[in-house]
Amino acid sequence: MPSAPADYQLICRIQHDDFSLEQEYQALLRPDCGAVVLFSGLVREQFQAEPADSLQALELEHYPGMTERAITAIAEQAATRFNVRTITVIHRVGLLSTGAQIVLVGVASAHRADAFSACELIMDFLKNQVPIWKKAHFHSQAQWVDAKATDQAAAARWVQENTL
C-alpha cells in the first residue's frame, strides 16, 4: 500500500475551544500549493426531523488518543490517495450551542481537484470512523445520536471507488 508523501503535514486537534477560520487558513498556506479548501461544520438548529423540538445544544464526547489515531489514519489515507501537502482537522468536544463551529477540515494542495476530493473524503470518514459520540439536547429531552445512513453511504462510496 502506498504511503503519504514525505513532506505531507498533518495538524490534528480535539478541543473544547472555538477555532479561527482565518488563522487555520493562514496555517495551511504553502508556496507549493495553489489550492486551499476549508470545510467548517456548524451545529444546526434543525438537527433531525424527529422530535419536532428544536435543538438547543449538541454534546460531544470522545475517547482521547483513540480519536486522534483514527483521524490520523483517515488523513493519511487522503494524503496517499490525493496529491495534498497539508491537512488540518479540528474537532470540538463538549457542549456546543446551535450555530457553533463543530469541525474544521482544511486541505492544501497544488491543485483544486485533489484538495476538494481529500477534504470530502476526510469529512465522510470522520462522520463514520472516529470515536466521537453526539448527544442532542432538545427543549423536552436529550438523546444520543446514531450515525445516519446517508453518512455511511458517503463513506462507502470512497471505499468502492478505491477498489475499481
Backbone bond lengths (Angstrom), bond angles and torsions (degrees), N, CA, C in turn:
res aa  C-N    CA-C-N  psi(-1)  N-CA   C-N-CA  omega(-1)  CA-C   N-CA-C  phi
1 M - - - 1.457 - - 1.523 109.04 -
2 P 1.336 118.40 133.10 1.457 120.93 179.01 1.535 110.96 -64.26
3 S 1.321 115.28 157.94 1.463 119.07 179.01 1.521 109.92 -114.90
4 A 1.325 114.57 167.74 1.460 120.54 179.13 1.524 109.54 -64.54
5 P 1.329 118.02 149.33 1.468 120.61 179.00 1.530 111.65 -57.09
6 A 1.322 116.37 148.89 1.462 121.40 -177.20 1.532 112.38 -61.17
7 D 1.336 117.15 -32.32 1.461 120.17 -177.07 1.531 113.38 -93.13
8 Y 1.322 116.67 6.63 1.470 121.58 178.30 1.528 109.65 -69.12
9 Q 1.339 116.33 141.20 1.461 121.49 -178.83 1.520 109.32 -125.23
10 L 1.337 116.30 135.59 1.458 122.18 176.70 1.514 109.80 -120.52
11 I 1.323 115.21 132.03 1.456 122.38 171.21 1.519 105.30 -116.61
12 C 1.325 116.99 119.15 1.469 122.17 -178.22 1.524 108.22 -130.17
13 R 1.339 115.66 122.66 1.468 119.90 179.51 1.517 110.44 -136.27
14 I 1.308 115.86 136.48 1.457 123.66 169.61 1.524 104.50 -111.65
15 Q 1.330 116.98 124.80 1.464 118.32 -172.43 1.516 111.96 -153.14
16 H 1.323 114.80 157.85 1.464 121.54 175.30 1.527 110.78 -83.55
17 D 1.315 116.18 -36.38 1.465 121.41 -174.24 1.522 111.92 -73.42
18 D 1.330 114.57 154.09 1.461 121.55 176.04 1.531 108.99 -68.26
19 F 1.315 116.65 168.89 1.454 122.39 178.71 1.524 108.79 -127.26
20 S 1.319 115.15 159.45 1.462 122.45 179.57 1.529 109.06 -101.53
21 L 1.331 116.46 119.72 1.460 120.00 177.33 1.522 111.24 -58.90
22 E 1.306 117.53 -40.72 1.467 121.29 -178.98 1.524 111.14 -63.68
23 Q 1.329 117.87 -45.34 1.468 120.44 179.33 1.527 111.31 -64.08
24 E 1.318 116.41 -41.28 1.469 119.58 -179.33 1.524 110.76 -68.94
25 Y 1.321 117.39 -36.88 1.460 121.41 175.73 1.533 109.98 -61.32
26 Q 1.323 116.42 -48.38 1.468 120.88 -179.42 1.528 111.17 -59.82
27 A 1.325 117.11 -37.57 1.469 121.11 -179.31 1.528 112.03 -68.49
28 L 1.324 117.58 -23.55 1.468 121.33 179.84 1.529 113.63 -82.35
29 L 1.316 117.87 -19.65 1.464 121.40 -174.86 1.525 112.12 -65.08
30 R 1.334 115.10 133.19 1.462 123.15 177.07 1.519 107.61 -142.00
31 P 1.326 117.96 146.59 1.466 119.54 -178.66 1.526 113.82 -65.20
32 D 1.343 117.88 -21.84 1.463 120.04 -179.53 1.525 112.66 -92.27
33 C 1.333 117.22 8.41 1.467 121.13 -178.63 1.517 110.90 -115.07
34 G 1.323 115.42 132.95 1.452 121.17 177.67 1.513 113.00 -106.76
35 A 1.341 116.49 0.79 1.462 119.86 -178.42 1.526 110.08 -142.93
36 V 1.316 114.62 135.49 1.463 121.81 171.93 1.518 106.77 -130.51
37 V 1.323 115.94 124.96 1.457 121.90 177.51 1.516 107.70 -115.62
38 L 1.334 116.10 129.22 1.465 122.26 176.36 1.519 109.01 -119.96
39 F 1.314 115.96 133.27 1.455 121.43 170.82 1.510 106.89 -121.27
40 S 1.325 116.15 127.68 1.457 121.68 175.38 1.522 108.28 -122.80
41 G 1.326 115.51 118.11 1.456 120.93 178.31 1.517 109.97 -92.63
42 L 1.328 116.03 142.23 1.462 122.58 -176.89 1.522 110.65 -119.77
43 V 1.311 116.00 154.04 1.466 120.85 172.71 1.525 106.28 -77.60
44 R 1.322 116.04 119.15 1.465 119.01 -177.31 1.524 110.20 -102.91
45 E 1.319 114.67 150.25 1.463 121.05 -177.78 1.523 111.98 -67.56
46 Q 1.328 116.48 -42.55 1.466 120.47 179.26 1.519 107.03 -86.22
47 F 1.312 116.10 83.43 1.457 121.84 -172.31 1.519 112.55 -79.86
48 Q 1.316 116.43 -44.78 1.463 122.11 179.70 1.519 108.39 -145.41
49 A 1.314 115.54 161.88 1.468 119.71 176.79 1.523 110.58 -67.16
50 E 1.300 117.20 -36.55 1.470 122.05 178.98 1.508 108.52 -123.29
51 P 1.290 120.82 138.50 1.454 124.22 -4.28 1.526 111.50 -74.12
52 A 1.306 115.69 165.36 1.464 121.35 -178.66 1.526 110.89 -68.80
53 D 1.301 116.30 -14.54 1.452 123.88 176.82 1.532 110.49 -58.19
54 S 1.319 119.15 138.95 1.458 120.17 178.00 1.537 109.91 -80.12
55 L 1.307 114.29 149.50 1.459 121.42 -179.30 1.519 110.14 -70.81
56 Q 1.318 115.97 136.09 1.461 121.57 175.77 1.525 111.27 -99.74
57 A 1.332 115.61 -38.59 1.465 120.70 -178.98 1.519 109.39 -161.07
58 L 1.310 114.47 160.87 1.449 121.60 175.70 1.529 106.61 -123.41
59 E 1.314 115.57 127.38 1.458 121.06 179.62 1.518 108.49 -104.85
60 L 1.325 116.15 127.29 1.466 120.92 -177.94 1.519 110.45 -118.55
61 E 1.325 114.86 131.30 1.460 121.85 176.06 1.514 108.04 -121.34
62 H 1.318 115.92 154.36 1.466 119.69 179.38 1.521 109.88 -144.37
63 Y 1.309 114.70 170.52 1.452 122.31 177.81 1.524 106.88 -107.50
64 P 1.351 118.32 100.25 1.470 120.86 -175.73 1.532 112.02 -54.62
65 G 1.305 114.93 141.37 1.458 121.35 -178.34 1.513 110.88 87.70
66 M 1.317 117.15 -55.51 1.453 121.50 179.23 1.534 110.33 -66.76
67 T 1.312 116.44 -39.41 1.464 121.12 179.85 1.524 110.79 -61.84
68 E 1.316 116.28 -48.28 1.457 120.40 -179.69 1.533 111.55 -64.08
69 R 1.334 117.25 -39.30 1.475 119.93 177.94 1.527 111.20 -62.98
70 A 1.323 116.86 -40.50 1.466 120.38 179.59 1.528 110.61 -65.35
71 I 1.314 116.92 -42.77 1.467 120.60 178.70 1.523 110.58 -64.99
72 T 1.318 117.14 -41.94 1.467 121.39 178.63 1.526 110.80 -59.84
73 A 1.326 117.29 -43.36 1.466 121.10 179.75 1.533 111.01 -63.34
74 I 1.325 116.86 -40.40 1.464 120.69 178.90 1.528 110.53 -66.32
75 A 1.331 116.69 -44.69 1.466 120.72 179.50 1.524 110.85 -62.95
76 E 1.326 117.63 -40.72 1.460 120.37 178.73 1.526 111.08 -65.31
77 Q 1.327 117.11 -35.52 1.466 120.08 175.67 1.534 110.06 -62.41
78 A 1.328 116.04 -43.96 1.470 119.65 178.96 1.527 111.38 -64.58
79 A 1.343 116.61 -41.62 1.464 120.34 -179.48 1.526 111.80 -67.79
80 T 1.321 116.75 -29.04 1.460 121.33 177.32 1.523 111.08 -74.54
81 R 1.311 115.06 -38.11 1.465 121.05 -173.96 1.534 113.04 -82.76
82 F 1.330 116.15 -32.64 1.459 121.05 -176.78 1.527 109.01 -123.05
83 N 1.312 116.73 155.81 1.458 121.93 -178.78 1.527 109.48 -83.13
84 V 1.328 116.04 82.90 1.462 120.85 -179.98 1.525 109.72 -117.98
85 R 1.309 114.98 155.39 1.463 120.83 -178.13 1.529 112.54 -109.50
86 T 1.332 116.41 -39.22 1.453 120.26 -176.90 1.521 109.53 -138.90
87 I 1.326 115.50 137.56 1.462 121.96 175.89 1.523 107.97 -130.30
88 T 1.310 115.22 133.87 1.463 121.66 172.93 1.521 107.95 -121.09
89 V 1.321 115.85 130.44 1.459 121.46 173.29 1.521 107.21 -130.16
90 I 1.323 114.97 121.28 1.464 121.48 175.89 1.519 106.82 -123.83
91 H 1.318 116.25 128.47 1.465 120.24 176.77 1.521 107.44 -127.70
92 R 1.303 114.98 128.11 1.462 119.66 178.63 1.521 110.19 -87.52
93 V 1.318 115.02 151.61 1.459 122.86 174.83 1.526 107.69 -130.95
94 G 1.329 115.14 167.49 1.460 120.32 -177.98 1.518 109.38 105.20
95 L 1.311 115.98 -162.75 1.462 122.80 -178.37 1.530 108.52 -95.10
96 L 1.333 115.99 116.37 1.467 121.86 -176.81 1.518 109.64 -117.79
97 S 1.313 116.36 130.52 1.465 120.65 179.41 1.525 110.54 -82.70
98 T 1.316 116.16 166.65 1.461 120.19 179.68 1.527 109.27 -59.76
99 G 1.315 114.54 142.40 1.460 121.17 -178.47 1.518 113.70 89.51
100 A 1.324 118.19 -13.21 1.466 121.32 -178.36 1.524 110.38 -73.07
101 Q 1.326 115.76 146.98 1.461 120.73 172.31 1.521 107.92 -71.10
102 I 1.322 115.51 135.25 1.466 119.72 -177.49 1.528 111.61 -115.04
103 V 1.324 116.81 -34.53 1.457 120.34 -176.61 1.520 110.19 -147.97
104 L 1.335 115.13 148.71 1.453 121.38 173.43 1.521 107.89 -133.20
105 V 1.301 116.06 130.60 1.461 122.17 169.83 1.522 105.78 -123.47
106 G 1.310 115.51 123.37 1.456 121.64 178.07 1.514 109.90 -126.19
107 V 1.315 116.29 137.90 1.467 121.38 -178.95 1.525 108.66 -135.50
108 A 1.327 115.71 132.44 1.463 121.62 173.76 1.519 108.23 -114.68
109 S 1.332 115.44 134.47 1.456 122.06 -176.70 1.517 109.43 -149.44
110 A 1.314 114.82 165.80 1.462 119.07 176.57 1.524 110.97 -66.29
111 H 1.334 116.23 -34.07 1.464 120.77 -174.83 1.525 111.37 -132.26
112 R 1.328 116.34 151.65 1.457 122.05 -173.90 1.523 114.18 -64.93
113 A 1.313 118.64 -37.47 1.474 120.20 -176.60 1.523 110.82 -60.22
114 D 1.330 117.09 -44.64 1.461 120.34 178.43 1.530 111.04 -65.24
115 A 1.320 117.01 -41.04 1.473 120.27 -179.14 1.525 111.06 -64.91
116 F 1.329 117.47 -46.15 1.466 120.37 178.69 1.531 111.21 -62.43
117 S 1.322 116.84 -47.56 1.465 120.77 -177.48 1.521 111.41 -63.59
118 A 1.317 117.23 -44.52 1.465 120.52 179.53 1.526 111.14 -62.44
119 C 1.321 116.75 -42.65 1.466 120.99 179.31 1.534 110.64 -61.81
120 E 1.313 116.10 -44.48 1.464 120.09 -179.44 1.529 111.57 -66.05
121 L 1.325 117.33 -43.08 1.461 120.50 177.95 1.521 110.73 -60.19
122 I 1.321 116.69 -47.47 1.472 120.65 -179.49 1.519 110.18 -58.56
123 M 1.310 117.38 -46.96 1.459 120.35 -178.50 1.529 111.22 -64.42
124 D 1.320 117.88 -42.04 1.463 120.95 -179.88 1.529 111.61 -62.54
125 F 1.329 117.22 -42.43 1.461 119.90 178.88 1.528 112.03 -75.63
126 L 1.316 116.46 -33.09 1.463 120.85 178.80 1.528 110.96 -57.22
127 K 1.318 117.14 -39.50 1.467 121.49 -177.67 1.526 112.56 -72.67
128 N 1.331 117.64 -14.41 1.460 120.96 -174.06 1.523 115.54 -119.37
129 Q 1.319 117.89 -26.56 1.459 120.06 -170.05 1.520 115.11 -117.23
130 V 1.298 117.93 2.98 1.456 120.41 -177.57 1.528 109.04 -108.21
131 P 1.335 117.06 130.94 1.468 119.89 -178.45 1.535 112.70 -73.02
132 I 1.320 114.02 79.11 1.461 122.70 172.95 1.520 105.84 -129.20
133 W 1.330 115.89 125.70 1.462 120.80 -176.75 1.515 109.32 -109.35
134 K 1.340 115.13 140.88 1.460 121.71 -176.59 1.521 110.21 -115.89
135 K 1.320 114.31 134.81 1.456 121.40 173.99 1.524 106.89 -122.32
136 A 1.322 115.51 120.33 1.463 121.22 -179.37 1.523 109.30 -88.57
137 H 1.328 116.08 129.26 1.463 122.10 177.96 1.529 108.39 -107.72
138 F 1.335 115.25 112.66 1.454 122.21 177.61 1.521 108.75 -103.63
139 H 1.341 117.41 174.37 1.465 120.93 176.32 1.521 111.38 -55.23
140 S 1.323 116.79 -45.03 1.460 120.70 -170.39 1.521 115.25 -100.54
141 Q 1.325 118.38 -11.75 1.458 119.93 -176.43 1.518 110.86 -164.81
142 A 1.336 115.44 171.12 1.461 122.99 172.25 1.524 107.25 -129.98
143 Q 1.339 116.29 142.28 1.460 119.12 -179.87 1.520 110.16 -149.46
144 W 1.340 115.38 145.45 1.452 120.67 174.69 1.521 108.41 -71.21
145 V 1.312 116.21 145.88 1.455 122.17 -175.16 1.528 109.59 -105.06
146 D 1.326 115.89 128.91 1.460 121.93 175.65 1.525 110.00 -85.99
147 A 1.322 115.31 158.69 1.466 119.99 174.41 1.519 108.90 -63.56
148 K 1.326 115.23 142.05 1.466 120.51 179.40 1.524 110.00 -85.04
149 A 1.307 115.76 147.53 1.466 121.25 178.27 1.529 110.94 -60.66
150 T 1.319 117.53 -34.92 1.469 120.38 -179.89 1.529 111.19 -66.76
151 D 1.331 116.94 -35.61 1.470 120.57 176.86 1.524 110.73 -68.27
152 Q 1.317 116.44 -40.53 1.463 120.47 178.25 1.524 111.02 -65.15
153 A 1.319 117.02 -39.01 1.470 121.12 178.27 1.527 110.92 -66.34
154 A 1.319 117.23 -37.12 1.470 121.02 179.18 1.528 110.39 -63.25
155 A 1.320 117.01 -43.12 1.468 120.37 178.59 1.525 111.00 -68.50
156 A 1.321 117.07 -39.61 1.468 121.38 -179.36 1.535 110.99 -61.99
157 R 1.309 116.68 -32.28 1.473 120.96 179.23 1.526 111.19 -59.85
158 W 1.334 117.71 -39.90 1.465 120.97 -179.25 1.521 111.03 -67.50
159 V 1.316 116.27 -38.29 1.466 120.53 178.68 1.518 109.41 -66.03
160 Q 1.321 116.02 -44.52 1.463 121.35 -179.36 1.524 110.49 -63.62
161 E 1.332 117.67 -43.95 1.477 121.21 179.81 1.525 111.56 -63.18
162 N 1.319 117.28 -33.13 1.458 121.08 -177.78 1.529 111.70 -74.36
163 T 1.321 118.28 -19.54 1.453 121.19 -179.26 1.516 112.86 -94.40
164 L 1.317 117.41 -7.41 1.478 119.94 -179.25 1.510 111.97 -75.09
